[in-house]
Amino acid sequence: MVITKTPYRISLFGGGTDHPAWYREHGGEVISFAIDKYCYLTTRILPPFFSHKYRIAYSKVETTNSIGEIQHPAVRAALRKYCPDLNLEIHHDGDLPARSGVGSSSAFAVGLIHSLSILQNKEISIDELANESIHLEQVELEENVGSQDQIACAAGGLNYIKFGGEKEWDLEPITISDSKKSEIENRTVLIFTGVNRSSSDIQANLLIDLDKKTKTMQRTMELVRECKEILLNDSNLDEIGEMLVESWSLKKAMNSNAITPELEEIWKESQRAGALGGKVLGAGGGGFCMFWVREGGREDFLKEFRFGTHVPIKISNEGSSCILKS
């Protein structure tokens, strides 16, 4: 039996520029950090006396006798590719809901490939794990998703990720002091709106007329570089809030499906409650929003902002890991 633990992530700036349709021609840049909320996958080889060959437990429970009968698309594709001859039981538990903007689908893909590799005593590096997960989602499943989440979930930590070129991507950890790390955690307010959506469906709209969005996408990458400088120097972190205000407008300009009227109302409420800025996480359309508050201002913000569910988080320096092998 193998149990893996894979973090979800929050993307600060650069979302959209991590899609290969964009970065293979223009390059891309992202800043994100893994959080202490995780996707857990328990995987074991089934003993031969079961009447079924596969048992997959997630929001539903499937028992089948062939891989082709498995309804969960990521599990079906991964088993076909990595272990077509093993009878398996796979059980998923997540700290946060699926389809909510925190990279849950990619965390599942990363954790699944990691689990199947460990189960077969195959070593896999962080880079290989990220690349295999990107291939699973973008090629095998034909999802309209970017490449940042798989890397963030595999590696953990606070990172600057650059896309494009022969290597496709390069990860640069951003090293900060413990005090700055705590300040970022205390300024970050994660709110679940209760609205689930399909990232792939929303992302598809981003890719329409992509050549007409060059100026907006370039500005999105500039914000990544500005954020990196703020984090690495002694700049006032209030500036990130101001940049998030601009980023909210850029997201609307890039993808009309990303910001719904309901999310606009949530944005207005956050401003009234004292947020310096904020963003809808992931592709948009619902799920989680992240708001940036003044230093020491989180509790005052939460007293005024009464929409959705607050989820306290910290930055996780740990990427996908094996917590049990027996």
N, C-alpha and C positions, 0 to 999 in steps of 0.2 A: 504494500500500500504506500502511496505517495500523497502528501499534502503540500500544495504550493500556495504561496501568499504573494499577491501581486498588487501594487498600489494603484489607485486612481490618480488623476492629475488635474491641476488647474493651469490653464494656458493664460498667460498675462497678455502677450502681444504677438502678432504675426500669424494668427489663424487664417487659413485660406492660402497663404503663400507656401504652405507645406504640401500642396497637392501637386503631383507630378505633371499634370497638364500645364501648370504654371512654372514650377521651378526648373524643369528640364530646359526651358528656354530662357527664363529670366533670373533664376536663382530664388531662394527663399530663406527666411530667417524667423526664428521663433524663440521666445523665452517662456519657459513653463517650469512648474515644480510638482513633484509627486507629493501626495498627502497621506496622512496616517489613517486612511480608510481603504479597505482592501477587498479584492476578489479572492476567495478561497476555492480551490479545486481539490477534491479528494478522488483519487483514481486508484483502481486496483484491478488485477486480473481475476476474472470470474472463475471459480472452481468449476469442474466439468459437469457437476450434477444438477446445475440449473437448467430449466426448460428453455430459457432464452439465452442469447449470446451477448446481448447488450442491454444495459440498464442505464438510462441517462436521466438524472434528476436535477431539474432547475425550477422554473415556475410551474412546470408540469413534469410528469414522470412518464418516460417512454421505456417500454420493454420490447425489443425486436430480435429477430434472428438473422438480419442482414443489415449491412451498413447502409444500403440503398433505402431501407425503410425508415431510417432515422430522420426525424423531422427537423431537428436543430441543424441549421445549415453549416455552422462553423464546426460542430462536432462531426457531422457527416463528412465534410471535406477533409478535416484533419485526420480522421481515422483511415480514410482511403489512402492518404498520402504517407502517413507515418507508421501505421501499424495495422495493415489490412488483415493480418492473420491472428490477431489477439482478440479474445473475448473479454470485454471490459465493462466495468461499472464506473460511472463518472458522476460525481455529486458536486453541485455548485452552491456556494453561499456567498452573498455579497453584502458588504456594509452599507452600500448605497444602491438605489434603484437603477435598473437598466434604462437606456435611452434617455439620459438626463444631462449629458454634456460634460461629464467628468472622465471620459475615456473608458467607460465600462466595457464596451464591445472589444476594444483593443486589449484591455486588461484581461478579459476572458481569453482572447486569442493567444496572448503571451503566456498566460498561466497554463493553458491547455497544451501548447507545444512544449513548454518547459516540463510539465508533468509527464507527457508521453516520452520525452527524451530520457528523463530520470528513470522512469519505469523500465526502460530498455537498456539502462546503464550506458547511455550515450551522453558524452559531455557536449555542452553547447555554450558558447560564449555569449556575452551580452549583445554584441554586434550581430551574431548569427541569429539569436533569438528575436531581435528587433526585425531583421531582414526577413526571416521566415514568416513572422506575423504580418508584416506589410504585404508580402506576397500572398498569404492566405486571404487577407481581406480584399486586396485590390485586384488580384488576378483570379484566384480560385473562386471567390464569392462574388466578384465583379461589383463590389460596393464602391460608391462615390465618396471615398474617405481619403483623408490626407495621410501623411507619414509621420507626424509628430507624436501621436499618442502611443504608438507601439514602442517608439524609442524611449519616451518618458517613463512608461510603465515597466519596461525591461530594466532601465538603468537606475531609476530613482534619483532623488536629489533636485537641486535647483540648477537649471542648465540653459545655456544658449546653444541652439541647434541651427546649423547652416545647411541648406539644401542646394543641390546642383553639383555639376562636375562629375568626374569619373566615378568617385566613391558614392555618389548620390546624396550622402549626408555626412556630417561631422558634428560630434557632440563635444562641447566645451563646458565642463562644470564651472559654475560661478561660485567662487569661494568667498564667503562672508563670515563676519564674526558672529558669535552666539547672540550678542546683544541685538545686532541687526536682524538676525533670523527671528528672534522673539518679537521684534518690532513689526516685521512683516506679518507674522502670525496674528499679532494683536490688531493690526489694521485690516486684516482680511476677514470679511463676514460672508460666509457661505449660506445661501438661502435656497431651499428647495421650493419651487413654485407649485409643484404638484401636477405639472403638465408634462406628459410623456410625448416624445416625438421620434421620428426616424431621422437620424443624422444623415444617412445616405440620400434620402429624399430631398432634404433641405439643401444639402451640399450640391446636388445636381443643378439647382438653380444658380448657384455661384458660378458654375462652369459655362453657363450660357453667355455668349458674347464676351468671353474672357479678354479678348484683344482690345475691347473698348474700356476695360477697367484698369489699364496699366498705371495711370497716375494714382489711383486710389490704392492699388496694391503696393506700389513703390513707397507711398507714404506710410503704409502699414509696416513695411520693413524698416523705415526710418525710425518709427516709434520703438521698434525692438532695439535698435542700436542706442537710442537715447535712454531707454530703460536700463540697458546693460551698464552704461556709464554711471547712471544714478546709483545702481546697486553696488558698483565697484568703488565708488568714491563716497565722500562724506556729504552728499547732497541731501536736501530735505525730501523725505519720502512723500510729502504732500504733492510733489510734482507728478508722481505716478497717478494720483487721482485726477489731476488735470488732463493727463494724457489719455486716461480711460474715457473721459468725456468725449474727447475727439475720436477715440477708437469706436465708441458706440455709434457715432455718426457715420464713420467709415464702413462699419459692418452693414448698416442699412443701405448705404450706397452700393456696396458690392453684391448684396443679396437681399432682395425685397421680401423674401420669405423668412429671414432670420429674426426680424423684430415685428412681432404681432401687436395689435392694439392693446391686448392684455399686458404684454411686456412693457409697452410704452407707459401704461398706467403704473406699473410697478416701479419703473424708472422715476416717474414724477414723485411717487411716494417716498422713494429712497432719498431724493433731493430734499424733500420737506423734512425728512428725518435726520438730515445732516451729513449724508454721504458726500465725499469729495468726488466720487466717480464710481463707475461700476461697469459690468459687462454681463451679457448672457453667455454662458459657457458653451463650448463646442460649436456646432453648426448654427445653433439658435433655435427659435421656435418654441422654446419652453425649457423644461428641466431645471437646472441650477442657474442661479445668478450669483455673481460675486460682487460685493461692494467694498470700496476702499474708504476707510474712515480716518479721522485725525488720530494722532497718537493719544491713547487713553480714552478715545471716544466711543469704543464699541458698545459699552453698556448703555450709554445715553442713546445711541442709535437704535439699539434693540428695544428700548422702552417706547420709542416713537414709531418704529417700523413694525407693524403688526401683521404683515403679509407673509404667508408661507411658513416654513419650518427652518429654524436656525440649526446648522450643523457645525459645532466647533471643530476646528482642524489644526493640525500642525504639519510642518514640512517633514516628509519622510526621506531620509537619506538612503534608505534601503530599497533596492529594486526588487524584481521578482526573485523569490527565494524559496527553497525547500525547507519546510519546518518539520517534516516527518518523512522518514523512509524506513520501512520495516518489511 
